Amino acid sequence: MHELSVTQSVLEIALTHAERAGAKRVLVIDLVIGELASILDDSVQFYWDMIAKGTPAEGALLRFTRLPLELRCSECGRVFSPDADRYGCPNCSSSHVRVSQGEELRVESIEVE
């Protein structure tokens, strides 16, 4: 259900930027979503179709770019994609790792007319 609040935020961002640009319509919105963000593309699209109705963003194309999870080892600095059953560093075997990519949720770009 948090996709609804995310989608509302995306709509607000798009409409604010379109208004500032003096645009009549929002055509395309590029979204970047990390693997750990727990956001479903289909749910965002579903809510978008409902809440954008009657706004300059109605009918805008939502394009989703997914970023895979990447971890950074705190010991040796290596950045790696973890295995499904192993999150330790493949270089030094340290379990002291931090997420370096995969939690993102952002509007990358907005195309307007």
Secondary structure, DSSP 4 states (H G I P E B T S, - for coil): -HHHHHHHHHHHHHHHHHHHHT-S-EEEEEEEEEGGG---HHHHHHHHHHHTTTSTTTTPEEEEEEE--EEEETTT--EEPPBTTB-S-TTT----EEEEES--EEEEEEEE-
